[in-house]
Amino acid sequence: MSDFRQHDRSFMKAIVQDRYGLDALRLEDLDIPVAGGGDVVVRVRAAGVNPLDWHFARGVPRVARVSMGRPGPKPRVRGVDVAGRVETVGQNVKAFRPGDDVFGWCGGAFAEYASAPEDHFVTKPLNTPFDEAAAVPVAAVTALQGLRDFGKLKSGQRLLVNGASGGVGTFAVQIGKSFGAEVTGVCSSRNVELVKSLGADHVLDYNNEDFTQSGVHYDVILDNAGNHPLSSLRRTLSAGGTLVYNSGASMGRIVMAQLLSRIGTNVSSFLARLNHDDLVIIQALMESGKLRSVIDRTYPLAETAAAIAYVEAGHARGKVVVKV
């Protein structure tokens, strides 16, 4: 039976999970998805790993299991960021045809095939490898929305990106520069040259300097780390400046930011909302050479649990990708 299933392309390999915990992730044969009327089925070449993957895999915070699924996670296949080649399309799909190379988001990216509505994908730039494209959607859209929608970043303003060498941070530095901002990145010693290579005007090594004590003020601070007291961060803002926490900051500070934002202060937090229009903006930045992915490590599909654990540890430089 096992030999037959290896050659029967009605089945695919996928990472599935029926209970919470990274040790529950396993490689299994599943049916290849069938394209509905407006859906695109993609032969996955690479899938990006995000913090949300370990949150969902572990089922934390536990209160979120109301939406994640009880007693086990739903859907069974993890993974959101995806890049690959179109295999089949539904009868109502207009933008793509089999053979097109695309990237975007879906449910169940850690698999040989994945399916999603047509508007979840855009064409992959020719000069972008599949693994680099798969690293983009969640982190780059998060950076874009944090700076544009919540930070209201304008050309000529001072932007500080705390956690500049991580997944969201590496994209935020580049997007901030594309907006015309003066960008300062904060990272560890080993990542200073990396952040400089992304176009940052200034790079601060947090091992040697505390930016909240430097006396420099910023119009927008995008905090991906949550490792400074809220009071210190607010004192580092210029008059009228904005502090933005993304989902990578600590949960307690996110809750505090949400409370403060409701009473009209200059602090906000957010979770990105993936959408086609913003993915098109990211695609254009990639095609123009203004945005590139930084890949720390790649893992084979069978080692997806190890890839998620590495991201959970919090020391990845840029992104981690599962190659399929």
C-alpha positions in Angstrom: 0.0 0.0 0.0 2.8 2.4 0.9 4.5 2.0 -2.5 1.2 2.5 -4.3 0.5 5.7 -2.5 3.9 7.1 -3.3 3.0 7.0 -7.0 -0.7 7.8 -6.7 -0.9 11.6 -7.2 -4.4 11.7 -5.6 -2.4 11.8 -2.4 0.1 14.2 -1.1 2.5 14.5 1.9 1.5 17.0 4.5 2.3 17.9 8.1 -0.8 17.2 10.2 -1.7 17.7 13.8 -4.6 16.3 15.9 -3.6 17.5 19.3 -1.7 20.6 20.6 2.1 20.4 21.0 5.0 20.4 18.5 5.5 16.7 19.2 2.1 16.1 17.7 3.2 17.3 14.2 3.7 14.3 11.8 4.1 13.6 8.1 1.0 11.9 6.7 -0.7 11.2 3.4 -3.7 13.3 2.6 -5.9 13.9 -0.4 -4.7 16.5 -2.8 -7.1 19.5 -2.6 -9.5 20.0 -5.5 -10.0 23.5 -6.8 -13.4 25.0 -6.1 -14.9 27.5 -8.6 -12.8 30.5 -7.4 -9.9 28.5 -6.0 -6.3 27.9 -7.0 -4.4 24.7 -6.2 -0.7 25.3 -5.9 2.1 22.7 -6.0 4.0 24.1 -3.0 7.7 24.7 -3.4 8.3 26.6 -0.1 6.4 27.7 2.9 7.4 30.4 5.4 7.4 29.9 9.1 5.9 32.5 11.4 5.4 33.0 15.1 1.7 32.3 14.6 2.6 28.8 13.5 4.0 27.9 16.9 1.2 29.7 18.7 -1.3 27.6 16.8 0.7 24.4 17.0 1.0 24.7 20.8 -2.5 26.2 21.3 -1.3 29.2 23.2 -2.5 31.4 24.7 -5.0 28.8 25.9 -7.9 31.2 25.7 -7.4 31.3 22.0 -8.3 27.7 21.6 -11.9 28.8 21.4 -11.1 29.9 17.9 -8.1 27.5 17.2 -10.2 24.5 17.9 -11.1 22.1 20.7 -9.9 19.6 21.7 -7.3 19.8 18.9 -6.3 22.4 16.3 -8.4 23.0 13.2 -7.5 22.9 10.4 -5.2 20.0 10.9 -2.5 21.3 8.6 -0.4 24.3 9.7 1.3 26.9 7.6 0.1 30.2 6.0 2.9 31.7 3.8 3.3 29.8 0.5 5.0 30.0 -2.8 4.7 27.5 -5.7 3.4 26.7 -9.1 -0.3 26.7 -10.0 -1.4 23.1 -10.5 -5.2 23.5 -11.2 -7.7 26.4 -11.1 -11.4 26.6 -10.6 -13.7 27.5 -13.4 -14.2 31.0 -12.2 -10.5 31.9 -11.8 -9.4 34.6 -14.2 -5.9 35.8 -13.1 -4.0 32.5 -13.1 -3.6 29.3 -15.1 -1.7 26.1 -14.5 2.1 26.6 -14.7 2.1 30.2 -13.2 4.5 30.8 -10.4 2.7 32.5 -7.5 3.1 33.4 -3.8 0.6 34.4 -1.1 -1.3 32.9 1.8 -3.4 29.9 2.5 -4.5 27.4 5.1 -2.2 24.4 5.2 1.0 25.5 3.5 3.1 22.8 5.1 2.2 20.3 2.4 3.0 19.3 -1.1 -0.2 21.0 -2.4 -2.3 23.9 -1.0 -5.5 25.6 -2.0 -6.9 29.1 -1.5 -9.1 31.6 -3.2 -7.7 33.4 -6.3 -7.2 36.7 -4.5 -4.9 35.1 -1.9 -2.1 35.0 -4.6 -0.1 37.2 -6.8 2.5 36.4 -9.4 6.0 35.7 -8.1 8.6 38.0 -9.5 10.9 36.3 -11.9 14.1 37.2 -10.0 12.8 35.9 -6.7 13.4 32.3 -5.7 10.5 30.3 -4.3 12.0 30.2 -0.8 12.4 34.0 -0.7 8.9 34.5 -2.0 7.5 32.2 0.6 9.1 34.2 3.4 7.2 37.4 2.4 3.5 37.5 3.0 2.7 37.6 6.7 5.9 39.4 7.8 6.0 41.9 5.0 2.3 42.8 5.2 2.7 43.1 9.0 5.5 45.6 8.5 3.6 47.5 5.8 0.5 47.9 7.9 2.3 48.7 11.1 4.2 51.6 9.5 1.6 52.9 7.1 -1.8 52.3 8.8 -0.8 52.5 12.5 2.4 54.5 12.5 1.2 56.9 9.7 4.9 57.0 8.6 5.7 59.9 6.3 8.8 60.8 4.2 11.5 62.6 6.2 10.3 61.2 9.6 12.5 59.4 12.0 11.6 55.7 12.3 13.1 53.3 14.8 12.6 49.5 14.3 13.2 47.6 17.5 14.0 44.0 16.6 15.3 45.0 13.2 16.9 41.7 12.3 13.8 39.5 12.7 11.2 38.5 10.2 9.0 41.6 10.5 12.0 43.9 11.3 14.0 43.1 8.2 11.0 44.0 6.0 10.2 47.1 8.2 13.7 48.6 7.7 13.3 48.3 3.9 9.7 49.5 3.7 10.6 52.4 6.0 13.3 53.4 3.5 10.9 53.1 0.6 8.6 55.6 2.4 11.5 58.0 2.6 12.1 57.8 6.3 15.3 58.1 8.2 15.6 54.5 9.6 17.3 53.4 12.8 17.5 49.7 13.4 18.1 48.0 16.8 19.6 44.5 16.9 22.3 42.4 18.5 26.0 42.7 17.7 26.0 39.8 15.2 23.2 41.4 13.1 24.5 44.9 12.8 26.0 44.4 9.3 22.9 42.6 8.1 20.6 45.5 9.1 23.0 48.0 7.5 22.8 46.0 4.3 19.1 46.4 4.3 19.5 50.2 4.0 19.2 51.4 7.6 20.7 54.8 8.1 21.7 54.0 11.7 22.1 50.7 13.5 22.2 50.4 17.3 23.6 47.3 19.0 21.4 46.8 22.0 24.3 45.1 23.8 26.2 48.4 23.9 23.5 51.1 23.8 20.0 51.5 25.2 18.1 53.6 22.6 15.6 54.8 25.2 18.5 56.5 27.1 20.2 58.1 24.1 18.2 61.3 24.0 17.2 60.8 20.4 13.5 61.0 19.6 11.6 59.3 16.9 8.4 60.0 15.1 7.5 56.3 14.8 8.7 53.4 16.8 7.8 49.9 15.6 8.4 47.5 18.5 8.9 43.9 17.5 10.6 42.9 20.7 8.6 44.2 23.7 11.8 44.3 25.8 11.5 47.9 27.1 9.0 49.4 29.6 6.2 51.2 27.9 7.0 54.4 29.8 10.6 54.4 28.4 9.4 53.9 24.9 6.9 56.7 25.1 9.6 59.1 26.4 11.6 58.3 23.3 8.9 59.5 21.0 9.0 63.0 19.4 6.1 65.3 20.0 3.1 63.8 18.2 5.1 60.5 17.6 3.5 57.1 17.6 4.6 53.8 19.2 3.3 50.7 17.4 3.5 47.2 18.9 3.1 44.3 16.6 2.1 40.7 17.6 5.7 39.9 18.4 5.7 42.1 21.5 4.7 40.7 24.8 1.0 40.0 25.4 0.9 42.2 28.5 2.2 45.2 26.7 -0.1 44.6 23.7 -3.1 44.7 26.1 -1.8 47.9 27.7 -1.3 49.5 24.3 -4.8 48.6 23.3 -6.2 50.2 26.5 -4.1 53.3 25.9 -5.1 53.6 22.3 -8.8 53.7 23.3 -8.2 56.8 25.4 -6.5 58.7 22.6 -2.8 58.2 23.4 -0.1 57.7 20.8 0.3 54.0 21.5 -1.3 51.2 19.4 -1.0 47.5 18.7 -2.3 45.4 15.9 -2.5 42.1 14.2 -2.0 42.2 10.4 -4.9 41.5 8.1 -3.8 39.8 5.0 -5.4 41.2 1.8 -4.7 41.2 -1.9 -4.2 44.9 -2.3 -1.3 45.0 0.2 0.2 41.8 -1.3 0.3 43.7 -4.6 2.1 46.6 -3.0 4.7 44.1 -1.5 5.0 42.4 -4.9 5.8 45.8 -6.6 8.5 46.6 -4.0 10.0 43.2 -4.7 10.0 43.7 -8.4 11.6 47.1 -8.1 14.4 45.8 -5.9 13.3 47.7 -2.9 12.4 44.7 -0.8 14.1 41.3 -0.4 13.9 38.5 2.0 16.5 37.4 4.5 16.6 33.7 5.0 18.2 32.3 8.1 17.6 28.6 7.6 15.6 26.2 5.5 14.2 22.8 6.5 12.7 19.9 4.6 9.0 19.3 5.0 9.6 16.3 7.3 11.4 18.6 9.7 8.7 21.2 10.0 8.4 20.8 13.7 12.1 21.7 14.1 11.6 24.7 11.9 8.7 25.9 14.1 10.7 25.3 17.2 13.6 27.4 15.9 11.3 30.3 15.2 9.8 29.9 18.7 13.3 30.2 20.2 13.3 33.8 19.0 16.8 34.2 17.5 16.1 33.8 13.8 17.8 36.3 11.5 15.1 37.2 9.1 12.9 34.3 8.1 12.8 30.5 8.3 11.4 28.5 5.4 10.3 24.9 4.8 11.2 23.7 1.3 8.9 21.2 -0.2 
